[in-house]
Amino acid sequence: MADEHSFDISASVDLMEVKNAIETSKKEVGSRFDFKGLKAEIDLNEKDKTITLLSSSDSKIDALKDIVISKLIKRDIPPVAITELKRENASGANTKCTLKLNDTLDSNNAKKITKAIKDEKLKVNASIRGEEVRVTSKSIDELQAVIKLVKGLNLELPLSFRNLK
């Protein structure tokens, strides 16, 4: 039995699942009666990790956003993985909305996680390693307590706990 156990906390989104959700969203929009004859576009920019919605009104943008989020949820991508960046008027009396995929654990959130772990006074060591936080301990029970603690922080990120050894 190992004397040191560890796991990594990261924020990640499966981009292939996002693509699949976008494609099924496009199919649903094409078959819905309330979008017949209206402009309704959903585009994914993989490089920038953004989703662009384009439609004729704010209410149609909200409907498109709901469709995309529901398809992402069906593909096990939590709604916190999406943040609305901006909503603006586009040409031809249309409205454009840009959504951002949150799939990196930035330094501020990593610091919040390590601070919360240290404030809890558990017998674990938490260290920031790039875009992930490594937590080590001699007790698996302590590591499970850390997982429960981090899930309760309500960070606006799709957190994943990997490499439990």
N, C-alpha and C positions, 0 to 999 in steps of 0.2 A: 504494500500500500504506500502511496506517495505521501511524503510528509508535508508537501506544499501543494495546495490546490489553487486554481485560478480560472478566471473567465474574462472575456472582453465585452465591453459595452460599446456599441456603435449605432449609428443611424444609417440605415441603408434601405434602398428601394430596388426591387428587381425591375430593371428597365424593360425587359422582355414582357413582363406582365403588364406594365404600363402601356406598351405598344398594343398588346392584345385588348386591353380595356378601351383604348382610344378607337380601335377598329370596330369593336362591338358597339361603341357609342355612336359612331358614324352610321352604322347599319340601323340602329334604333331611330336616330334622327331622320334618316331617309324614309322610314316606314311610318312615322307618326303623322297623324292627321293635322295637328296644330302647327306643323312646320311645312306643310304642303304649299309650294309656291313662294316660300320665304327664303331669304338667304340665311343659311345656317352652316357655318364651317367650324371644324375642330382640327387643329394642327398641332403636332408634337415636334418640338425642336430638341433633338437628343443632345446636341452639343451644349446648348445653354440650359438644358433641363427645364424647359418651359412648355406650357400648353397654351395655345392662343385660341380663344373663342370669338367668333364674329357672327353677329345676327342683327336683326332690324330694330330691336328695342331692349331695354334693360330687363324686362320680364322674360324675354326669350333667352337672354344671356343667363339669367338665373336658372331657367329650365335646362339649358345646355350644361351648366355647371352641376346641377343636380344629377343629370344623366351620367356625366363623367365620373362624379364621385361615387354614385351607386355602382357603376361598373368596376371602379377601383376597389371598392369594398368587397365585391364578389370575388375579386382576385387576391384577396388577403393583403391589400394595401390600405392602411388606416387613413381616415380623412385628414389627420394632422400632417400627413405627408404633402398636402397641398396648401399653398398660401396664395391668396389673391394679391398680386403686386399692384396692378392698376387697372382702371376702367376708364376708357376714353371714347370720344366720338371719332368715328372713322368716316371715310368718304362715302357718299351716297346715302346719307342719313342712317348709317349703320352704327352700331356700338361694338367696340372691341374690348375684350377682357384678357389680361395676361395672368396665368397661374404659374406659380413656381413650385417645382418639386423639391422638398426639403429632404435631402438624403446625405447630409454631412453633419457630423458632430463638430460644431465650431468651438473655438477655445472658450467662449463665455459659458456655453452650456456644459462643457467638460469641467470647467472650474466649479460651476454650480453643483455638479454631481459629486465631485471629490470633496467639496466643502460639506455637503449634506452627509456624506459618508463619515467624514471626520467628526462632525458635530454629533453624530449618533453614538460615537465612542465604541464602535464595534472593533473586535480584534482582527482588523483587516488592513491591508495596505492598498491604497488606490493611487495609481500614477497615470498621467496623461501621456499617451504615445501617439502623437500625430492626430488622427481623426478618431481615436478610440481611447477608452479608459480601461486599463488593466487592473483588475482587483485580485489580490492574492491573500490567502489565509491558510491556516492549518486545519480549519474546520469547515466542512461543507455546509453545515448549518448556518454558520456566519455568512457564507456566500449567498445562501438562499435568503437570509434576512436582508442582505444588500440588494438583491434583485427586487424583493418586495418594496423596499424603501425607494429605490429608483423609479419603479413603476408608479408609486404614489406621488412623485414630484410633479406630475402633470406638465412635463415639458412638451412643447409643440413640435415633437419629432417622432418619427417611427423607430423607436428604440428596439434593438435586437441584442440578445445576450448569447454570445457564441463561445466556443472552445472551452467549455467547462471540463476541466481536467482534474 
